[in-house]
Amino acid sequence: MPTFTHDGLDFAYLDEGEGEPILLIHGFASTKEINWVGPGWVSTLTGAGRRVIALDNRGHGASSKLYDAAAYDPDIMAGDALALLDHLELRRVDVMGYSMGGRIASCLALRAPERVRSLILGGIGIHLVEGAGLPVTVAEALLAPSLEEVTDPMGRTFRAFAEQTGSDRRALAACIYGSRRTLSREEVGRIRVPTLIAVGTRDDVAGSPHPLVALVPGARALDIPGRDHMRAVGDKVFKEAVLAFLAEPH
């Protein structure tokens, strides 16, 4: 597994396929494998003639772990993604982020619009502006002595997922507290790259994509039918829409 060093941290990443590059940024408590390899995104995109790059965010997967909440601001994590592009000497890429990865991708598009050909936000709608990410009860669940002591339903889901994947629960709890910053309406109004915003119709985490589309100039919405936050990521309708979007002459 290739790695690079940035900000004193080691980051694991994958780089597969040939063609126009696309950078994938995973969601909270996930990894490049769980978010992108397992659901078939890497095979779908490389099969469509794309070069796929994906990293493990700080605190996740095989990348370095930190326990200071301030280190997980989405803009800081956008800097990690930019450092990977610099490491690979890529000047301009398509960018797709899911859930927390969508927050990071949005910060990347604001921070370095010249590096972003197009932006795909999955699993994040108006809560990018009006919500503060996952509730702190998830962090509390991650730090609880055992799963049996967690009563919050969403907290139990993420605690069980973290245990299943062998994640560093302390690092994830710090990430919950640190990545809760929203973007303002003025900030999302400055996203000037072609943008697709895709959310499952049963997603109770992301917020609707349509109010966010109204704030981002030229953005469009995709309702992923019948999917909740966890199941929308690998949906066939989502993949087909992304491939069509990427094929457009942005």
C-alpha positions as a Python dict, from the first residue, in 0.01 Angstrom:
ca = {
    (1, 'M'): (0, 0, 0),
    (2, 'P'): (158, 332, -100),
    (3, 'T'): (195, 608, 158),
    (4, 'F'): (301, 971, 169),
    (5, 'T'): (389, 1208, 453),
    (6, 'H'): (225, 1543, 517),
    (7, 'D'): (197, 1765, 825),
    (8, 'G'): (409, 1514, 1014),
    (9, 'L'): (157, 1236, 946),
    (10, 'D'): (165, 925, 730),
    (11, 'F'): (-124, 872, 490),
    (12, 'A'): (-216, 551, 311),
    (13, 'Y'): (-369, 579, -34),
    (14, 'L'): (-455, 382, -345),
    (15, 'D'): (-386, 480, -704),
    (16, 'E'): (-538, 253, -966),
    (17, 'G'): (-629, 267, -1333),
    (18, 'E'): (-538, 502, -1614),
    (19, 'G'): (-704, 803, -1768),
    (20, 'E'): (-849, 1123, -1626),
    (21, 'P'): (-795, 1126, -1248),
    (22, 'I'): (-1067, 1135, -983),
    (23, 'L'): (-997, 1178, -612),
    (24, 'L'): (-1227, 996, -368),
    (25, 'I'): (-1265, 1113, -5),
    (26, 'H'): (-1438, 871, 232),
    (27, 'G'): (-1679, 937, 515),
    (28, 'F'): (-1650, 923, 893),
    (29, 'A'): (-1539, 591, 1045),
    (30, 'S'): (-1485, 449, 699),
    (31, 'T'): (-1173, 385, 490),
    (32, 'K'): (-1081, 390, 123),
    (33, 'E'): (-1155, 17, 108),
    (34, 'I'): (-1487, 27, 292),
    (35, 'N'): (-1621, 337, 118),
    (36, 'W'): (-1484, 289, -232),
    (37, 'V'): (-1340, -57, -299),
    (38, 'G'): (-1607, -271, -133),
    (39, 'P'): (-1910, -95, -287),
    (40, 'G'): (-1754, -124, -632),
    (41, 'W'): (-1663, 238, -698),
    (42, 'V'): (-1298, 171, -781),
    (43, 'S'): (-1382, -108, -1026),
    (44, 'T'): (-1666, 98, -1177),
    (45, 'L'): (-1450, 404, -1232),
    (46, 'T'): (-1140, 223, -1355),
    (47, 'G'): (-1365, 20, -1585),
    (48, 'A'): (-1490, 349, -1727),
    (49, 'G'): (-1135, 451, -1812),
    (50, 'R'): (-1057, 664, -1507),
    (51, 'R'): (-754, 684, -1280),
    (52, 'V'): (-881, 650, -922),
    (53, 'I'): (-701, 798, -622),
    (54, 'A'): (-833, 757, -267),
    (55, 'L'): (-673, 818, 71),
    (56, 'D'): (-743, 712, 427),
    (57, 'N'): (-827, 1036, 609),
    (58, 'R'): (-628, 1122, 920),
    (59, 'G'): (-751, 917, 1214),
    (60, 'H'): (-887, 648, 984),
    (61, 'G'): (-774, 322, 828),
    (62, 'A'): (-399, 287, 784),
    (63, 'S'): (-325, 660, 820),
    (64, 'S'): (-186, 826, 1134),
    (65, 'K'): (-414, 868, 1435),
    (66, 'L'): (-457, 1191, 1629),
    (67, 'Y'): (-652, 1258, 1949),
    (68, 'D'): (-680, 1637, 1937),
    (69, 'A'): (-1021, 1741, 1805),
    (70, 'A'): (-877, 2060, 1654),
    (71, 'A'): (-672, 1849, 1412),
    (72, 'Y'): (-987, 1725, 1238),
    (73, 'D'): (-1128, 2048, 1098),
    (74, 'P'): (-1259, 1970, 746),
    (75, 'D'): (-1039, 2243, 598),
    (76, 'I'): (-732, 2083, 754),
    (77, 'M'): (-833, 1746, 607),
    (78, 'A'): (-884, 1917, 270),
    (79, 'G'): (-519, 2017, 301),
    (80, 'D'): (-430, 1648, 338),
    (81, 'A'): (-611, 1571, 12),
    (82, 'L'): (-434, 1858, -165),
    (83, 'A'): (-102, 1727, -36),
    (84, 'L'): (-179, 1392, -198),
    (85, 'L'): (-247, 1564, -530),
    (86, 'D'): (85, 1747, -495),
    (87, 'H'): (260, 1420, -409),
    (88, 'L'): (121, 1262, -727),
    (89, 'E'): (188, 1579, -929),
    (90, 'L'): (-175, 1610, -1033),
    (91, 'R'): (-279, 1963, -1124),
    (92, 'R'): (-655, 1916, -1168),
    (93, 'V'): (-892, 1631, -1082),
    (94, 'D'): (-1256, 1545, -1036),
    (95, 'V'): (-1336, 1512, -665),
    (96, 'M'): (-1600, 1295, -499),
    (97, 'G'): (-1664, 1287, -125),
    (98, 'Y'): (-1920, 1095, 77),
    (99, 'S'): (-2076, 1225, 401),
    (100, 'M'): (-1787, 1377, 601),
    (101, 'G'): (-1585, 1333, 284),
    (102, 'G'): (-1833, 1569, 119),
    (103, 'R'): (-1755, 1834, 381),
    (104, 'I'): (-1386, 1787, 311),
    (105, 'A'): (-1439, 1794, -66),
    (106, 'S'): (-1639, 2117, -36),
    (107, 'C'): (-1356, 2279, 159),
    (108, 'L'): (-1114, 2158, -108),
    (109, 'A'): (-1323, 2319, -383),
    (110, 'L'): (-1324, 2647, -191),
    (111, 'R'): (-957, 2633, -98),
    (112, 'A'): (-820, 2542, -441),
    (113, 'P'): (-1090, 2571, -711),
    (114, 'E'): (-826, 2560, -983),
    (115, 'R'): (-746, 2201, -877),
    (116, 'V'): (-1107, 2078, -902),
    (117, 'R'): (-1258, 1998, -1242),
    (118, 'S'): (-1592, 1890, -1096),
    (119, 'L'): (-1733, 1813, -751),
    (120, 'I'): (-1956, 1525, -645),
    (121, 'L'): (-2106, 1538, -296),
    (122, 'G'): (-2266, 1212, -182),
    (123, 'G'): (-2449, 1161, 146),
    (124, 'I'): (-2442, 1532, 233),
    (125, 'G'): (-2719, 1778, 158),
    (126, 'I'): (-2833, 2091, 336),
    (127, 'H'): (-2674, 1969, 659),
    (128, 'L'): (-2347, 2088, 506),
    (129, 'V'): (-2480, 2433, 598),
    (130, 'E'): (-2748, 2378, 860),
    (131, 'G'): (-2615, 2074, 1041),
    (132, 'A'): (-2292, 2012, 1230),
    (133, 'G'): (-2217, 1658, 1125),
    (134, 'L'): (-2292, 1355, 1337),
    (135, 'P'): (-2425, 1422, 1689),
    (136, 'V'): (-2188, 1415, 1985),
    (137, 'T'): (-2378, 1112, 2112),
    (138, 'V'): (-2184, 913, 1851),
    (139, 'A'): (-1856, 1026, 2008),
    (140, 'E'): (-1989, 933, 2350),
    (141, 'A'): (-2086, 590, 2218),
    (142, 'L'): (-1738, 539, 2074),
    (143, 'L'): (-1583, 617, 2413),
    (144, 'A'): (-1828, 409, 2619),
    (145, 'P'): (-1678, 113, 2811),
    (146, 'S'): (-1875, -135, 2597),
    (147, 'L'): (-2134, -156, 2323),
    (148, 'E'): (-2386, -294, 2570),
    (149, 'E'): (-2382, 36, 2760),
    (150, 'V'): (-2474, 243, 2451),
    (151, 'T'): (-2846, 320, 2427),
    (152, 'D'): (-2846, 582, 2148),
    (153, 'P'): (-2946, 400, 1822),
    (154, 'M'): (-2711, 595, 1595),
    (155, 'G'): (-2435, 568, 1852),
    (156, 'R'): (-2479, 191, 1868),
    (157, 'T'): (-2459, 169, 1488),
    (158, 'F'): (-2129, 355, 1468),
    (159, 'R'): (-1982, 186, 1777),
    (160, 'A'): (-2058, -158, 1632),
    (161, 'F'): (-1918, -51, 1293),
    (162, 'A'): (-1598, 80, 1456),
    (163, 'E'): (-1552, -246, 1645),
    (164, 'Q'): (-1617, -450, 1333),
    (165, 'T'): (-1354, -259, 1134),
    (166, 'G'): (-1100, -248, 1417),
    (167, 'S'): (-1093, 133, 1412),
    (168, 'D'): (-922, 353, 1671),
    (169, 'R'): (-1230, 467, 1864),
    (170, 'R'): (-1050, 748, 2050),
    (171, 'A'): (-932, 898, 1721),
    (172, 'L'): (-1282, 870, 1574),
    (173, 'A'): (-1434, 1041, 1877),
    (174, 'A'): (-1188, 1328, 1838),
    (175, 'C'): (-1285, 1344, 1471),
    (176, 'I'): (-1654, 1375, 1561),
    (177, 'Y'): (-1584, 1677, 1780),
    (178, 'G'): (-1338, 1837, 1539),
    (179, 'S'): (-1517, 1792, 1207),
    (180, 'R'): (-1849, 1947, 1310),
    (181, 'R'): (-1789, 2288, 1147),
    (182, 'T'): (-2050, 2384, 890),
    (183, 'L'): (-2002, 2603, 585),
    (184, 'S'): (-2192, 2928, 560),
    (185, 'R'): (-2439, 3006, 283),
    (186, 'E'): (-2189, 3260, 152),
    (187, 'E'): (-1915, 2996, 141),
    (188, 'V'): (-2115, 2735, -49),
    (189, 'G'): (-2227, 3015, -281),
    (190, 'R'): (-1861, 3053, -378),
    (191, 'I'): (-1834, 2694, -503),
    (192, 'R'): (-1801, 2762, -874),
    (193, 'V'): (-1714, 2421, -1014),
    (194, 'P'): (-1976, 2190, -1171),
    (195, 'T'): (-2138, 2011, -876),
    (196, 'L'): (-2359, 1704, -835),
    (197, 'I'): (-2524, 1652, -494),
    (198, 'A'): (-2659, 1300, -434),
    (199, 'V'): (-2854, 1187, -127),
    (200, 'G'): (-3068, 882, -54),
    (201, 'T'): (-3440, 948, -22),
    (202, 'R'): (-3437, 769, 317),
    (203, 'D'): (-3120, 937, 442),
    (204, 'D'): (-3188, 1096, 782),
    (205, 'V'): (-2826, 1209, 831),
    (206, 'A'): (-2743, 1421, 524),
    (207, 'G'): (-3037, 1655, 486),
    (208, 'S'): (-3211, 1712, 153),
    (209, 'P'): (-2990, 1790, -148),
    (210, 'H'): (-3237, 2036, -300),
    (211, 'P'): (-3194, 2330, -60),
    (212, 'L'): (-2818, 2296, -97),
    (213, 'V'): (-2847, 2293, -475),
    (214, 'A'): (-3031, 2623, -449),
    (215, 'L'): (-2725, 2774, -278),
    (216, 'V'): (-2451, 2636, -505),
    (217, 'P'): (-2444, 2806, -846),
    (218, 'G'): (-2517, 2562, -1127),
    (219, 'A'): (-2538, 2257, -899),
    (220, 'R'): (-2784, 1975, -960),
    (221, 'A'): (-2946, 1723, -726),
    (222, 'L'): (-2980, 1346, -745),
    (223, 'D'): (-3232, 1164, -526),
    (224, 'I'): (-3105, 809, -473),
    (225, 'P'): (-3435, 617, -450),
    (226, 'G'): (-3514, 414, -141),
    (227, 'R'): (-3167, 435, 11),
    (228, 'D'): (-3060, 544, 359),
    (229, 'H'): (-2724, 696, 452),
    (230, 'M'): (-2536, 368, 473),
    (231, 'R'): (-2687, 197, 169),
    (232, 'A'): (-2683, 486, -78),
    (233, 'V'): (-2307, 481, -126),
    (234, 'G'): (-2295, 175, -355),
    (235, 'D'): (-2628, 228, -529),
    (236, 'K'): (-2650, 158, -903),
    (237, 'V'): (-2850, 476, -974),
    (238, 'F'): (-2583, 679, -795),
    (239, 'K'): (-2303, 519, -996),
    (240, 'E'): (-2477, 565, -1328),
    (241, 'A'): (-2546, 931, -1255),
    (242, 'V'): (-2185, 992, -1153),
    (243, 'L'): (-2049, 829, -1468),
    (244, 'A'): (-2280, 1041, -1682),
    (245, 'F'): (-2182, 1354, -1490),
    (246, 'L'): (-1811, 1283, -1529),
    (247, 'A'): (-1855, 1226, -1903),
    (248, 'E'): (-1983, 1580, -1952),
    (249, 'P'): (-1737, 1839, -2091),
    (250, 'H'): (-1684, 2031, -1766),
}
